[in-house]
Amino acid sequence: MKIKASILTHIALLFLASLLLSAVTVFSFSYNYMLKNAESHSVEVSEAATTAALTAIGSEENLKALYEDEALRERVHKTFRFICKKATLRYLYLFTVDEDGYRHYIVCAAETDEDDMRLQTEYPLGSVRKAALHQAEINVLNRDKDEDFELIDNEYGWVCMTIVPVLDKENRIIALIGADDPIEDVRLIATRNLITLMLLGILVFSLTYVIALLLIRKTVALPILALSERMRVFATERKVSIGTDKRKTVYPDEIAEIENAFEKMTVDIDHYVSDIETLTREHIYTQTQLDVARKIQSGIVPREYSLSEERLDIYGTMLAARTVGGDFYDVFRLDNGKIGIAVGDISDKGISAALFMAMVKTSIREKIRAGCTPADTLNLVNRELCVSNPGNMFATVFAMTIDPESGIVTFANAGHEAPLMLGKEPSYLKIMNGIAIGLFEDSDITDERLVLPDGEGILLYTDGITEAIDTDKRQYGRERLKETVFGKYRDNAERYDARAIVGDTVQSVLEYTNGTDQFDDITCLAVICKDNGNDKTILPPDIRSFRAVKEAILSQLGESDRTKSIILACEEIFINIVSYSGTDEIGFSCKRSGSTWQITYTDNGKEFDPVKAERENTEFEKMDMGGMGIIFARKNSKDMIYNRIGGSNVLTMVFDADGKGK
């Protein structure tokens, strides 16, 4: 009923406003109209009264005689009273105005006996009144108008005063005649008309209000109540009632349109709710499956992994951008005592990427454990994926094995991010990029090797770190990653800690991307070698410095023919570095690792890889001394491992400790 009450209230206010406006308008027009009629009547009567009065006065001499002849005054007074009664004038008076503006009354008459007696008492012959002249009097005296009238409100009420001059033979004004016509009746008539109009308006308003109430109840209130009940039933019981209790209308109105729209809406909502219920059930089922997948994935790729032993410190973590992600990392032991490590990034996200990831990760682990090198492993997995990969997904992978005793790392890269070497000053490892697995059958991925000195390591990560963006769409970047790692190294007394590095790196990325959604998985893993005996000695780039190298070798290996061969091979490399690299210092370390000896040179000279140097046989006379020295060193060593790390050449020579040669 609130709607009906509101509508009726507005209608009532509208009718009242219209009624008041009409009343004011009618009163104004009626009053002005009757006032104009009263003015015209006053002027006409006054003119007639003036003519009669002038006739009664007779002449200028009679005007003067009025002051002395009482009988004449009485005759004029009777004539004035007769005119007042016949013309319904309140007052008719004859007066003159002197130079000082004083009125001198001669004859005054009124319509009623009471008023006439009062006038004779208050305005006897020759009475003088000093009061401001009315504008009509001024206009006539100044000859601006031949006659004039004015509405005045004096102590006797509202009157229409008409002023007519009395002229002599020379057309000079010798006196004025004033006639006052009461207009109170005009106002009374206008008020009566207003009251009549108001009463009539109230009657019309009441009838209209009742009729409007009935019409609104039938055409608005009852249909809306019925529609409201249907809405309530639909909202509480979700019952759709199409075409029931529908109004019959000759012409469609807004309520009918609302009813039709509601019917369509109920049908649509019923369908939508059914669809939503179906989608909700499917979403709950999917969410359940995602939770199961997440739990399974956390078993395959744990949120974090830690391995800390005597010679190796490993820590890794993975944060999925969705419930399940496409990144993975794996750390596992091999039968030969080495550690297998793999970090990868699948080309997609979600369950499909997680399934693809599980297949790739499992296949890589199986093949490395079976004895395949990282490169052979990635090539084999690539061929398997290319044979059966209906989703056309691919993965970038960095796979490696590390010997904790020697610090030797064998690795292969399939299109993955270049690792960050954790040395005295972090630097990105210069490696062959390779091609992501799952794209082409001929991947042709090859193995590479490096040696991690004591206290140094390698940081593996996915592009979810370097390509993370802030609110301004700027990437985190490789340089920022290097600065973060180096800062932790300095804060930790220039020692690397795998957990601290990974934790600080991930935290730095999360703080950098604060306010944005994580759009890619974040994976980070650090491997740190410790207490592996690869302590470095710094030597000046002078051939005489080799004596320190020779003494270190002799102190560990003792005098033997095999030791002499090792010393000669090491000397050839040392001389080559001094003669051709342009370095300003040479780092040297020597250690035994199982059945082998490792001797490592480090210099910051120009880049040169003796492992890839020309191997074809050449004539003896065409060989320079440097080339012969490299060939001699290569033939007398079991293995040579070269890397360019952070602007430095790092060469490790491996010799068989049992003296059996290469």
Beta strands, then each sheet from edge to edge (+ up, - down):
strand 1: 91-97
strand 2: 103-110
strand 3: 128-129
strand 4: 148-154
strand 5: 157-167
strand 6: 173-182
strand 7: 304-308
strand 8: 312-319
strand 9: 327-333
strand 10: 339-346
strand 11: 395-402
strand 12: 408-414
strand 13: 420-422
strand 14: 427-428
strand 15: 448-451
strand 16: 457-461
strand 17: 522-529
strand 18: 537-539
strand 19: 586-593
strand 20: 596-603
strand 21: 639-645
strand 22: 648-656
sheet 1: 3+ 2- 1+ 6- 5+ 4-
sheet 2: 7+ 8- 17+ 16- 13+ 14-
sheet 3: 9+ 10- 11+ 12- 15+
sheet 4: 18+ 19- 20+ 22- 21+
end
